[in-house]
Amino acid sequence: SAGRSGRIGPPAEFRAEPEIRARVRSGIESAKLEGSERFVARAGGIGGSAQVIRGPIALSAGPGGVVTTGSDGAAKEWGAGVAVEVMAEGRGSEESASIKIGSDTYPGFATITPDSGRAPGAFDVVMTMGIERYLPGVLVGELFKDWPRETYEAQAVAARSYALHERARARAIGRPYDVNADTSDQMFSGA
């Protein structure tokens, strides 16, 4: 944009881009979250107090909901039907945080959501991140690395459009995730 001097300045920065919720694990009964010495967890949507958990975190399904167990052995059962939000602590800004699940690293923060549509005690892991952090993982998952740059540019536009459409649709029906991280939506390879 042109300032008073008539010079053209840097492009506008979008500080509040839309976030996307990608379901990266579905119907599981245990998982391990790594990537930080300390994580912060809280009951999602409730606004209660946060709990610091020493990493890595073992997640399991218990009779009273999701159980988080830190590396120090401290365990917490979060309550039946309660979604748990988990963020890596000490990784800079929320925008630069990432969490490793198995061999995959994902940007953003995790929400462990009870999966009522499957076996009792199963849960989903949903990663929430800005749309611009999501897109590189889709491009890597959908395209071969030696394809022309123009192919990547076109795919980025298509992937962004699809993700934003699915985001609007999922939120209109109250689904706890926007897209799956597999070929049922767009292949999302993570960070």
C-alpha angles and dihedrals in degrees: 000000000000117000127203090283091057093241118133113244132202119297118271116275117226106219096175107043118168115273123226126210111214119190103222099171126030133195097354128150099204141019141162123232117204138164103092140054088227133028130191117222133183139165105271120243094004099086093220125151120297123240125213113224124191110237146278096051124207112211121201138166114248132180089259097046135274116355121207118199120188127210088262090061095251108144132192128189108209101202134265113297094007119135114218122213115208127188130179110246124220096022097119117252125002086252093062098042121112138179128209118220113183107318094335126091119205131190121235131020132315129238115197104209125190109243104220093175094068138041115331110269096025119130141187127227113221121187117208119202141143114283091244090057090049097053099066089055090052093048091051091047097046104037138050114247096238096054117116121277090243089061090056091048093051092045091050091056093046094045093048092048092048093047093049091048092050090045091057092045095048093049093048090059095038097245113163093228134041104209139006116241093229137070092285084081117356125328105251114191097185128232 
